[in-house]
């Protein structure tokens, strides 16, 4: 098994970036548990609640550059 994993990994690493991303996505989807319908419904409600709060001016957006800057302060990249 370890040899097979090593061979597959080496072959995957020479793929173009878009194909590696697609492979990674397929692998992740294959091991993620299916979301129960109640979880999906709960997320839909949460999204609607957050959008309503934003539209009502009760929350604000933060530019992505600011978010990433804060993250790098907390956990600098190696």
PAFI-901279 format. One record per residue (C-alpha): x, y, z; residue in three letters; residue number from 1. Coordinates in steps of 0.05 Angstrom, whole numbers. Example, Ala and Ser with C-alpha at 12.3 -4.5 7.8 and 13.67 -1.06 7.14 Angstrom:
% residues 2
{{246 -90 156} Ala 1}
{{273 -21 143} Ser 2}
% end
This chain:
% residues 78
{{0 0 0} Unk 1}
{{55 49 19} Unk 2}
{{90 36 -48} Unk 3}
{{26 47 -86} Unk 4}
{{13 112 -49} Unk 5}
{{84 136 -63} Unk 6}
{{77 120 -137} Unk 7}
{{9 154 -142} Unk 8}
{{34 215 -104} Unk 9}
{{95 222 -149} Unk 10}
{{53 216 -212} Unk 11}
{{2 266 -186} Unk 12}
{{56 317 -170} Unk 13}
{{77 322 -243} Unk 14}
{{7 339 -266} Unk 15}
{{-9 410 -286} Unk 16}
{{-35 453 -228} Unk 17}
{{-108 452 -253} Unk 18}
{{-108 376 -257} Unk 19}
{{-76 370 -188} Unk 20}
{{-130 416 -160} Unk 21}
{{-184 374 -193} Unk 22}
{{-153 310 -166} Unk 23}
{{-149 339 -96} Unk 24}
{{-222 360 -100} Unk 25}
{{-244 291 -122} Unk 26}
{{-205 258 -66} Unk 27}
{{-233 305 -13} Unk 28}
{{-304 295 -38} Unk 29}
{{-294 220 -36} Unk 30}
{{-280 221 39} Unk 31}
{{-327 276 63} Unk 32}
{{-390 250 95} Unk 33}
{{-455 268 60} Unk 34}
{{-489 327 92} Unk 35}
{{-557 310 120} Unk 36}
{{-614 351 92} Unk 37}
{{-624 384 160} Unk 38}
{{-552 409 160} Unk 39}
{{-560 438 90} Unk 40}
{{-625 472 112} Unk 41}
{{-591 501 174} Unk 42}
{{-535 529 132} Unk 43}
{{-585 560 83} Unk 44}
{{-620 594 142} Unk 45}
{{-554 619 170} Unk 46}
{{-535 648 102} Unk 47}
{{-602 683 96} Unk 48}
{{-594 710 167} Unk 49}
{{-525 737 152} Unk 50}
{{-546 769 87} Unk 51}
{{-606 802 121} Unk 52}
{{-560 830 177} Unk 53}
{{-512 857 125} Unk 54}
{{-568 888 84} Unk 55}
{{-596 920 147} Unk 56}
{{-528 950 163} Unk 57}
{{-519 908 226} Unk 58}
{{-454 878 201} Unk 59}
{{-399 900 154} Unk 60}
{{-354 867 104} Unk 61}
{{-279 864 112} Unk 62}
{{-235 868 49} Unk 63}
{{-199 803 34} Unk 64}
{{-131 838 36} Unk 65}
{{-145 859 108} Unk 66}
{{-167 789 127} Unk 67}
{{-105 757 97} Unk 68}
{{-60 809 130} Unk 69}
{{-91 793 198} Unk 70}
{{-83 719 186} Unk 71}
{{-9 726 169} Unk 72}
{{1 763 234} Unk 73}
{{-31 707 272} Unk 74}
{{0 649 234} Unk 75}
{{58 671 190} Unk 76}
{{73 627 130} Unk 77}
{{134 585 132} Unk 78}
% end
